[in-house]
Amino acid sequence: MILMALFSLAMIVGMPYLLENMDPESRAEFEQMQKQNPLANAANPAAALNFDFASWMAGRGNEQDDDASAKRSGPKEGQSAARRR
């Protein structure tokens, strides 16, 4: 527990120093990645409530509601209608 606390303290103190001393190209790339993060959208806090962590980890973008409604409509042609239990 003490090691975890020391590591957290080192990160809190050290990260601003590391970010200040980052070269401009890496810093621009880091800021671009922060802008693309769906959880960093502070202008719309409701977006975090609809965040799909599994899709984000899989690298997929936001799917439209059409795909979701097609999945709920039932089996397609050639698929069995048997239910899983």
C-alpha positions as CSV (number, residue, x, y, z in Angstrom):
1,M,0.0,0.0,0.0
2,I,2.9,2.3,0.8
3,L,4.4,1.6,-2.6
4,M,1.1,2.4,-4.4
5,A,0.9,5.7,-2.5
6,L,4.5,6.6,-3.3
7,F,4.0,5.7,-7.0
8,S,0.8,7.8,-7.1
9,L,2.5,10.8,-5.5
10,A,5.5,10.5,-7.9
11,M,3.1,10.5,-10.9
12,I,1.2,13.5,-9.5
13,V,4.4,15.4,-9.0
14,G,6.3,14.1,-12.0
15,M,3.7,14.2,-14.8
16,P,3.5,18.0,-15.1
17,Y,7.3,18.2,-15.3
18,L,7.4,15.5,-18.0
19,L,4.7,17.2,-20.0
20,E,6.6,20.5,-19.8
21,N,9.8,19.0,-21.1
22,M,8.2,17.0,-24.0
23,D,9.4,17.9,-27.5
24,P,6.8,19.9,-29.6
25,E,6.1,17.1,-32.0
26,S,5.3,14.6,-29.2
27,R,3.3,17.2,-27.3
28,A,1.2,17.9,-30.4
29,E,0.5,14.2,-30.9
30,F,-0.4,13.8,-27.2
31,E,-2.8,16.8,-27.4
32,Q,-4.4,15.3,-30.6
33,M,-4.9,12.0,-28.8
34,Q,-6.5,13.8,-25.9
35,K,-9.0,15.5,-28.2
36,Q,-10.0,12.2,-29.8
37,N,-10.7,10.6,-26.4
38,P,-14.6,10.3,-26.1
39,L,-14.4,10.7,-22.3
40,A,-12.6,14.0,-22.5
41,N,-15.6,15.8,-24.0
42,A,-16.4,18.2,-21.1
43,A,-18.8,20.2,-23.2
44,N,-21.3,17.3,-23.2
45,P,-21.2,15.4,-19.9
46,A,-24.1,13.2,-21.1
47,A,-21.8,11.7,-23.7
48,A,-19.9,9.9,-20.9
49,L,-23.2,8.2,-19.8
50,N,-23.6,6.7,-23.3
51,F,-20.0,5.6,-23.6
52,D,-19.5,2.0,-24.8
53,F,-16.3,0.8,-23.2
54,A,-16.3,-2.5,-25.1
55,S,-16.5,-0.8,-28.5
56,W,-13.9,1.7,-27.5
57,M,-11.5,-1.1,-26.5
58,A,-12.3,-3.0,-29.8
59,G,-11.4,0.1,-31.8
60,R,-14.9,0.6,-33.3
61,G,-16.5,3.9,-33.7
62,N,-20.0,4.8,-32.6
63,E,-22.6,2.6,-34.4
64,Q,-25.8,4.1,-35.6
65,D,-29.2,3.1,-34.0
66,D,-30.1,1.4,-37.3
67,D,-27.6,-1.4,-36.6
68,A,-29.1,-1.8,-33.1
69,S,-32.7,-1.9,-34.3
70,A,-31.7,-4.5,-37.0
71,K,-30.2,-6.7,-34.4
72,R,-33.4,-6.5,-32.3
73,S,-35.7,-7.3,-35.3
74,G,-35.1,-11.0,-35.2
75,P,-33.3,-13.6,-37.2
76,K,-32.5,-12.9,-40.8
77,E,-33.1,-15.3,-43.7
78,G,-31.2,-18.6,-43.4
79,Q,-30.8,-18.2,-39.6
80,S,-32.6,-20.5,-37.3
81,A,-35.2,-19.0,-34.9
82,A,-34.1,-21.2,-32.0
83,R,-33.5,-19.4,-28.8
84,R,-30.4,-19.8,-26.7
85,R,-30.9,-20.6,-23.1
